Amino acid sequence: MFLTTELNGKTIVYHEDTEFLVQIGRGKGSYKTRWSFKGNLYQAVKYYNGLNVGYGYKKRLLMPSSPKPTLAVCRS
């Protein structure tokens, strides 16, 4: 069963086995996965929105199985 939702103007189609990653980084191109959610986009977005970034840190929300994996990015 496929689920469809809209995030930041993008239509996202996924299923219960789709993996979502919330990553935090600092500096040039250095991201580390902090949280991984399987099939639960709502919870991934909740954690992503709950992160406060500042002083050179950045965060992003990924869906690695997508042709364009980056769903959201925030840099300070």
Secondary structure, 3 states (H helix, E strand, C coil): CCEEEEECCEEEEECCCCEEEEEEEECCCCEEEEEEEECCHHHHHHHHHHCCCCCCEEEEEECCCCCCCEEEEEEC
